[in-house]
Amino acid sequence: MRGNGRYVLVAAMSVYLLFVALITLTPSTGDGHSPMWYVHRFLQQLDGVAWVTEPGLQAAANVVLFVPLGLLGVPLVGRHRWWWVVLAGVAMTCFIELVQHWIPGRVPDVHDLVANASGALLGVGAMLLVVHRWPRLAPG
Protein backbone atom coordinates (compact mmCIF):
# COMPACT_ATOMS: atom_id res chain seq x y z
CA MET A 1 0.00 0.00 0.00
CA ARG A 2 1.30 3.44 -0.95
CA GLY A 3 0.65 7.07 -0.23
CA ASN A 4 -1.89 8.42 2.19
CA GLY A 5 -3.60 5.05 2.54
CA ARG A 6 -0.58 3.69 4.38
CA TYR A 7 -0.54 6.68 6.75
CA VAL A 8 -4.21 6.14 7.50
CA LEU A 9 -3.56 2.45 8.24
CA VAL A 10 -0.62 3.26 10.50
CA ALA A 11 -2.71 5.87 12.33
CA ALA A 12 -5.62 3.44 12.70
CA MET A 13 -3.29 0.71 13.98
CA SER A 14 -1.75 3.16 16.47
CA VAL A 15 -5.16 4.16 17.83
CA TYR A 16 -6.19 0.51 17.99
CA LEU A 17 -3.02 -0.48 19.90
CA LEU A 18 -3.54 2.37 22.38
CA PHE A 19 -7.12 1.20 22.89
CA VAL A 20 -5.96 -2.39 23.54
CA ALA A 21 -3.39 -1.10 26.04
CA LEU A 22 -6.05 0.94 27.82
CA ILE A 23 -8.45 -2.00 27.99
CA THR A 24 -5.91 -4.64 29.02
CA LEU A 25 -3.19 -2.86 30.99
CA THR A 26 -5.11 -0.69 33.43
CA PRO A 27 -6.12 -1.78 36.93
CA SER A 28 -9.62 -3.14 37.44
CA THR A 29 -12.29 -0.96 38.99
CA GLY A 30 -12.12 -0.20 42.69
CA ASP A 31 -15.13 -2.40 43.45
CA GLY A 32 -13.35 -5.47 42.09
CA HIS A 33 -15.67 -5.94 39.12
CA SER A 34 -14.44 -6.21 35.56
CA PRO A 35 -16.01 -4.08 32.82
CA MET A 36 -17.61 -7.29 31.47
CA TRP A 37 -19.35 -7.76 34.83
CA TYR A 38 -21.19 -4.48 34.23
CA VAL A 39 -22.05 -5.41 30.64
CA HIS A 40 -23.30 -8.82 31.83
CA ARG A 41 -25.35 -7.21 34.57
CA PHE A 42 -26.97 -4.87 32.02
CA LEU A 43 -27.68 -7.72 29.58
CA GLN A 44 -29.37 -9.78 32.29
CA GLN A 45 -32.01 -7.07 32.56
CA LEU A 46 -33.02 -7.61 28.91
CA ASP A 47 -35.41 -10.25 27.66
CA GLY A 48 -33.98 -13.23 25.78
CA VAL A 49 -30.36 -13.00 26.87
CA ALA A 50 -30.43 -14.93 30.13
CA TRP A 51 -28.24 -17.56 28.46
CA VAL A 52 -25.31 -15.10 28.26
CA THR A 53 -22.75 -15.82 30.96
CA GLU A 54 -20.04 -13.47 32.19
CA PRO A 55 -17.21 -15.91 31.24
CA GLY A 56 -18.76 -16.38 27.79
CA LEU A 57 -19.06 -12.64 27.36
CA GLN A 58 -15.45 -12.20 28.45
CA ALA A 59 -14.26 -14.83 25.95
CA ALA A 60 -16.25 -13.23 23.11
CA ALA A 61 -14.87 -9.79 24.01
CA ASN A 62 -11.31 -11.18 23.92
CA VAL A 63 -11.90 -12.57 20.43
CA VAL A 64 -13.53 -9.37 19.14
CA LEU A 65 -10.79 -7.20 20.67
CA PHE A 66 -8.15 -8.76 18.42
CA VAL A 67 -10.08 -8.95 15.13
CA PRO A 68 -8.99 -5.40 14.16
CA LEU A 69 -5.36 -6.48 14.50
CA GLY A 70 -5.90 -8.91 11.65
CA LEU A 71 -7.98 -6.50 9.61
CA LEU A 72 -5.41 -3.70 9.85
CA GLY A 73 -2.31 -5.86 9.98
CA VAL A 74 -2.68 -7.69 6.66
CA PRO A 75 -2.72 -4.49 4.57
CA LEU A 76 0.30 -3.21 6.50
CA VAL A 77 2.51 -6.29 6.12
CA GLY A 78 1.10 -7.70 2.88
CA ARG A 79 -1.13 -10.69 2.24
CA HIS A 80 1.79 -13.09 1.80
CA ARG A 81 3.04 -12.27 5.31
CA TRP A 82 -0.34 -12.74 7.02
CA TRP A 83 1.19 -15.12 9.51
CA TRP A 84 3.27 -12.24 10.93
CA VAL A 85 0.01 -10.67 12.08
CA VAL A 86 -1.08 -13.85 13.86
CA LEU A 87 2.35 -14.09 15.52
CA ALA A 88 2.07 -10.44 16.53
CA GLY A 89 -1.31 -11.22 18.12
CA VAL A 90 0.17 -14.10 20.09
CA ALA A 91 3.18 -12.01 21.14
CA MET A 92 0.95 -9.09 22.19
CA THR A 93 -1.22 -11.40 24.24
CA CYS A 94 1.76 -13.05 25.92
CA PHE A 95 3.07 -9.59 26.84
CA ILE A 96 -0.33 -8.46 28.12
CA GLU A 97 -0.86 -11.59 30.21
CA LEU A 98 2.66 -11.33 31.66
CA VAL A 99 2.25 -7.67 32.60
CA GLN A 100 -1.24 -8.26 34.03
CA HIS A 101 0.42 -10.38 36.71
CA TRP A 102 1.57 -7.11 38.34
CA ILE A 103 -1.51 -4.96 37.68
CA PRO A 104 -3.94 -4.68 40.61
CA GLY A 105 -7.17 -6.54 40.00
CA ARG A 106 -5.96 -8.22 36.81
CA VAL A 107 -5.61 -11.98 36.47
CA PRO A 108 -3.52 -13.54 33.68
CA ASP A 109 -5.36 -16.36 31.93
CA VAL A 110 -4.25 -18.79 29.21
CA HIS A 111 -7.81 -18.72 27.84
CA ASP A 112 -7.23 -15.08 26.91
CA LEU A 113 -4.24 -16.14 24.82
CA VAL A 114 -6.38 -18.58 22.84
CA ALA A 115 -9.25 -16.11 22.44
CA ASN A 116 -7.03 -13.21 21.39
CA ALA A 117 -5.07 -15.33 18.90
CA SER A 118 -8.38 -16.59 17.51
CA GLY A 119 -9.55 -13.01 17.06
CA ALA A 120 -6.37 -12.04 15.23
CA LEU A 121 -6.73 -15.12 13.01
CA LEU A 122 -10.39 -14.27 12.27
CA GLY A 123 -9.40 -10.73 11.31
CA VAL A 124 -6.61 -12.04 9.07
CA GLY A 125 -8.99 -14.53 7.44
CA ALA A 126 -11.60 -11.85 6.81
CA MET A 127 -9.04 -9.52 5.25
CA LEU A 128 -7.59 -12.31 3.10
CA LEU A 129 -11.12 -13.01 1.82
CA VAL A 130 -11.55 -9.33 1.00
CA VAL A 131 -8.29 -9.11 -0.95
CA HIS A 132 -9.07 -12.39 -2.70
CA ARG A 133 -12.49 -11.09 -3.75
CA TRP A 134 -11.20 -7.63 -4.73
CA PRO A 135 -7.56 -8.14 -5.83
CA ARG A 136 -7.03 -4.46 -6.64
CA LEU A 137 -7.32 -3.75 -2.90
CA ALA A 138 -4.51 -6.20 -2.16
CA PRO A 139 -1.35 -4.78 -0.65
CA GLY A 140 2.08 -6.12 -1.64
Secondary structure, 3 states (H helix, E strand, C coil): CCCHHHHHHHHHHHHHHHHHHHHHCCCCCCCCCCHHHHHHHHHCCCCCCCCCCHHHHHHHHHHHHHHHHHHHHHHHHCHHHHHHHHHHHHHHHHHHHHHHCCCCCCCCCHHHHHHHHHHHHHHHHHHHHHHHHCHHHCCC
